[in-house]
Amino acid sequence: MESAALVRVILNGEKAQQPELREAIFAQRERMAGLEVRLTFEGDDVARLVREAVDEGVTRLVVGGGDGTLNLIANALMQHPLAKRPEVAILPLGTANDLATSLGIPEPVTESLALACEGAARAVDVVQLDDAYFLNMASAGFGAEVTRSTPGGLKKLFGGGAYSLMGVLKAWDFRPYRGSVTLNGVEEELALFVLAIGNGRQAGGGQELAPRALLDDGCFDVLVIRDFPIARVGEVIEELESLPDNGHFVRYVRTDSLHYRGEALPVNLDGESYLIENSEFQLIPGALRLVAPQGAALLTHS
């Protein structure tokens, strides 16, 4: 039996036939021995391929796809003991690629694949929401409705800009969600316009919802936008620029846990949609090792 490849690429099957990608993989194979490729065609494939990689001693998984594919990989890895989880690297092939963009991963596929295979990995945090996990961002309320309602065809046509277009359309009939948010032991009843939990900084194709977040600081950043009258939108914009701890409409907090209780709230976790009514967000420090460019803004630096 041959020894396992140390680096294994898991590709979203829809992306596998791109000529530029195939050429990049062939070129990378000439630079390093044993590089293997596996394809996913449905959601269940990811858990199986990750399980095989763990069992076979693969030390690094290169995730070829978008934020949703990365989310599936992260969730699959979190089902295995910390010591057995391979390192994770991102080959951005999706529509938005929010985490890859925030990390500064280069867009040309040859460069991003070389970084993914050869770059250094750092320990990063993961956030748990009930039985699910995410690495980058959870957006709830207005932002989640926009992401969930954006048609796939529109994503392909406009790229990340499709989310902005759908946001304008949804704003005409959006209503706030009523519930409570508990932060740092203090519970607040509110009419919620936006709730964002950022381990990373941006979601929805470039919306920077947690501009101060870091992947490895033992906290996640929380952005709360309370419901507001349209006549005071200027005040909301000012508060979004300053990000107060507790403004009239905007609150920005760093913490390691958050509890939501209230009416069913749509949440988007790195491209995957959920509904929550009584749920806990909890940080798991150092849960994965992630490959990133040197000096990446999302990582702390000694």
RAQUIJO-V149582 format. One record per run of one state. SS is the DSSP state (h for helix, s for strand, l for the rest). FROM is the first residue (numbers start at 1). LEN is the number of residues. If there is no record, write none. Layout:
SS:FROM:LEN / SS:FROM:LEN
This chain:
l:1:6 / s:7:6 / h:13:3 / l:16:3 / h:19:13 / l:32:4 / s:36:5 / l:41:2 / h:43:13 / l:56:4 / s:60:6 / l:66:1 / h:67:11 / l:78:4 / h:82:3 / l:85:2 / s:87:6 / l:93:5 / h:98:6 / l:104:5 / h:109:10 / l:119:2 / s:121:9 / l:130:2 / s:132:3 / l:135:2 / s:137:5 / h:142:8 / l:150:2 / h:152:7 / l:159:2 / h:161:11 / l:172:5 / s:177:7 / l:184:2 / s:186:13 / l:199:3 / s:202:2 / l:204:3 / s:207:2 / l:209:11 / s:220:7 / l:227:3 / h:230:13 / l:243:7 / s:250:6 / l:256:1 / s:257:13 / l:270:2 / s:272:20 / l:292:11
